[in-house]
Amino acid sequence: MNNASNPLSVAIEKREQAIIAQPQAKMLDDEPLKSLDRLIDQNAGVGVTLVVVDLSHVKILPSLALGLLVQISKKCKARQQKLILAAPAPQIRQVFAVTRLDRLFEFADSVENALK
């Protein structure tokens, strides 16, 4: 669906009742965030109960990204979907801990574990 060589792209994969969104950018800033939000909205339709955001490629998470991830979380809750952030690097996980947003989000160490 998306060209992985494009640094602004977000890959979307559907597995049963789950969608997996994988931003391909190292820094999750304005454009990749807008793509992520739009693609989740477009693909998280009827029958989807789980949204996994694979953060394995992301190395830098600006404060703008935290705000949009909170918005994505609220949209998922409104659609009665569970949101899991998968495979965050230690420095990304630290950002969530410092901002205390680790209490809002659920994390998994891999996409496979998020799908269990």
C-alpha atoms as a printed R data frame, in Angstrom:
    type eleno elety resid chain resno       x       y      z
1   ATOM     1    CA   MET     A     1   0.000   0.000  0.000
2   ATOM     2    CA   ASN     A     2   2.756   2.470  0.948
3   ATOM     3    CA   ASN     A     3   6.237   2.910 -0.432
4   ATOM     4    CA   ALA     A     4   8.591   1.932  2.414
5   ATOM     5    CA   SER     A     5  11.451   3.936  0.903
6   ATOM     6    CA   ASN     A     6   9.466   7.134  1.465
7   ATOM     7    CA   PRO     A     7  10.484   8.389  4.937
8   ATOM     8    CA   LEU     A     8   7.011   9.872  5.437
9   ATOM     9    CA   SER     A     9   5.161   6.653  4.753
10  ATOM    10    CA   VAL     A    10   3.199   4.559  7.188
11  ATOM    11    CA   ALA     A    11   2.716   0.881  6.429
12  ATOM    12    CA   ILE     A    12  -0.686  -0.574  7.340
13  ATOM    13    CA   GLU     A    13  -1.312  -4.274  7.749
14  ATOM    14    CA   LYS     A    14  -4.593  -5.967  8.636
15  ATOM    15    CA   ARG     A    15  -4.656  -9.211 10.610
16  ATOM    16    CA   GLU     A    16  -8.080 -10.577 11.532
17  ATOM    17    CA   GLN     A    17  -9.645  -7.954 13.873
18  ATOM    18    CA   ALA     A    18  -6.405  -5.964 14.178
19  ATOM    19    CA   ILE     A    19  -4.644  -3.319 12.168
20  ATOM    20    CA   ILE     A    20  -0.933  -2.673 12.543
21  ATOM    21    CA   ALA     A    21   0.357   0.777 11.663
22  ATOM    22    CA   GLN     A    22   4.114   1.116 11.256
23  ATOM    23    CA   PRO     A    23   5.526   4.603 10.750
24  ATOM    24    CA   GLN     A    24   8.658   4.337  8.600
25  ATOM    25    CA   ALA     A    25  10.150   7.626  9.845
26  ATOM    26    CA   LYS     A    26  12.896   7.815 12.470
27  ATOM    27    CA   MET     A    27  11.366  10.997 13.848
28  ATOM    28    CA   LEU     A    28   7.625  10.977 14.357
29  ATOM    29    CA   ASP     A    29   6.940  14.617 13.532
30  ATOM    30    CA   ASP     A    30   4.173  16.477 11.709
31  ATOM    31    CA   GLU     A    31   3.842  14.674  8.343
32  ATOM    32    CA   PRO     A    32   4.311  11.071  9.528
33  ATOM    33    CA   LEU     A    33   1.900  11.802 12.394
34  ATOM    34    CA   LYS     A    34  -0.782  13.119 10.048
35  ATOM    35    CA   SER     A    35  -0.337  10.052  7.821
36  ATOM    36    CA   LEU     A    36  -0.536   7.748 10.845
37  ATOM    37    CA   ASP     A    37  -3.718   9.389 12.150
38  ATOM    38    CA   ARG     A    38  -5.389   9.418  8.717
39  ATOM    39    CA   LEU     A    39  -4.508   5.791  7.891
40  ATOM    40    CA   ILE     A    40  -5.703   4.516 11.257
41  ATOM    41    CA   ASP     A    41  -9.004   6.372 10.775
42  ATOM    42    CA   GLN     A    42  -9.366   4.953  7.237
43  ATOM    43    CA   ASN     A    43  -8.565   1.352  8.228
44  ATOM    44    CA   ALA     A    44 -10.032   1.025 11.726
45  ATOM    45    CA   GLY     A    45 -13.562   0.332 10.560
46  ATOM    46    CA   VAL     A    46 -16.178  -2.192 11.548
47  ATOM    47    CA   GLY     A    47 -14.775  -5.412 12.965
48  ATOM    48    CA   VAL     A    48 -11.435  -3.929 14.035
49  ATOM    49    CA   THR     A    49 -10.989  -4.349 17.792
50  ATOM    50    CA   LEU     A    50  -7.237  -3.771 18.097
51  ATOM    51    CA   VAL     A    51  -4.966  -1.020 16.763
52  ATOM    52    CA   VAL     A    52  -1.224  -1.638 17.102
53  ATOM    53    CA   VAL     A    53   1.226   1.181 16.408
54  ATOM    54    CA   ASP     A    54   4.631  -0.365 15.725
55  ATOM    55    CA   LEU     A    55   7.226   2.125 16.951
56  ATOM    56    CA   SER     A    56  10.249  -0.039 16.097
57  ATOM    57    CA   HIS     A    57  11.548   2.429 13.456
58  ATOM    58    CA   VAL     A    58  10.933   5.550 15.560
59  ATOM    59    CA   LYS     A    59  13.978   6.952 17.366
60  ATOM    60    CA   ILE     A    60  12.781  10.508 18.143
61  ATOM    61    CA   LEU     A    61   9.357  11.385 19.537
62  ATOM    62    CA   PRO     A    62   8.697  15.151 19.793
63  ATOM    63    CA   SER     A    63   6.057  16.524 22.158
64  ATOM    64    CA   LEU     A    64   3.738  17.115 19.183
65  ATOM    65    CA   ALA     A    65   3.718  13.354 18.635
66  ATOM    66    CA   LEU     A    66   2.622  12.699 22.208
67  ATOM    67    CA   GLY     A    67  -0.403  14.951 21.760
68  ATOM    68    CA   LEU     A    68  -1.449  13.242 18.543
69  ATOM    69    CA   LEU     A    69  -0.968   9.786 20.057
70  ATOM    70    CA   VAL     A    70  -3.303  10.858 22.879
71  ATOM    71    CA   GLN     A    71  -5.865  11.938 20.233
72  ATOM    72    CA   ILE     A    72  -5.484   8.598 18.422
73  ATOM    73    CA   SER     A    73  -5.997   6.837 21.760
74  ATOM    74    CA   LYS     A    74  -9.228   8.787 22.367
75  ATOM    75    CA   LYS     A    75 -10.513   7.952 18.875
76  ATOM    76    CA   CYS     A    76  -9.761   4.266 19.423
77  ATOM    77    CA   LYS     A    77 -11.611   4.322 22.759
78  ATOM    78    CA   ALA     A    78 -14.586   6.024 21.078
79  ATOM    79    CA   ARG     A    79 -14.616   3.185 18.515
80  ATOM    80    CA   GLN     A    80 -14.260   0.644 21.354
81  ATOM    81    CA   GLN     A    81 -10.838  -0.431 20.094
82  ATOM    82    CA   LYS     A    82  -7.789  -1.261 22.135
83  ATOM    83    CA   LEU     A    83  -4.619   0.686 21.233
84  ATOM    84    CA   ILE     A    84  -1.205  -0.840 21.910
85  ATOM    85    CA   LEU     A    85   2.132   0.816 21.224
86  ATOM    86    CA   ALA     A    86   4.553  -1.919 20.182
87  ATOM    87    CA   ALA     A    87   8.352  -2.188 20.188
88  ATOM    88    CA   PRO     A    88   9.256   1.287 21.453
89  ATOM    89    CA   ALA     A    89  12.996   1.926 21.779
90  ATOM    90    CA   PRO     A    90  14.192   2.487 25.383
91  ATOM    91    CA   GLN     A    91  14.545   6.252 24.828
92  ATOM    92    CA   ILE     A    92  10.980   6.421 23.445
93  ATOM    93    CA   ARG     A    93   9.648   4.443 26.396
94  ATOM    94    CA   GLN     A    94  11.496   6.894 28.678
95  ATOM    95    CA   VAL     A    95   9.636   9.829 27.074
96  ATOM    96    CA   PHE     A    96   6.334   8.187 28.041
97  ATOM    97    CA   ALA     A    97   7.574   7.538 31.580
98  ATOM    98    CA   VAL     A    98   8.834  11.110 32.121
99  ATOM    99    CA   THR     A    99   5.561  12.599 30.837
100 ATOM   100    CA   ARG     A   100   3.568   9.991 32.807
101 ATOM   101    CA   LEU     A   101   1.762   9.040 29.618
102 ATOM   102    CA   ASP     A   102   2.872   5.464 30.263
103 ATOM   103    CA   ARG     A   103  -0.227   5.319 32.491
104 ATOM   104    CA   LEU     A   104  -2.489   6.132 29.543
105 ATOM   105    CA   PHE     A   105  -1.007   3.774 26.957
106 ATOM   106    CA   GLU     A   106  -0.540   0.042 26.844
107 ATOM   107    CA   PHE     A   107   2.818  -1.203 25.573
108 ATOM   108    CA   ALA     A   108   4.111  -4.457 24.121
109 ATOM   109    CA   ASP     A   109   7.726  -5.371 23.412
110 ATOM   110    CA   SER     A   110   6.809  -6.601 19.920
111 ATOM   111    CA   VAL     A   111   3.959  -6.564 17.433
112 ATOM   112    CA   GLU     A   112   3.518 -10.307 17.896
113 ATOM   113    CA   ASN     A   113   3.070  -9.870 21.663
114 ATOM   114    CA   ALA     A   114   0.610  -7.022 21.085
115 ATOM   115    CA   LEU     A   115  -1.519  -9.351 18.948
116 ATOM   116    CA   LYS     A   116  -1.779 -12.032 21.651
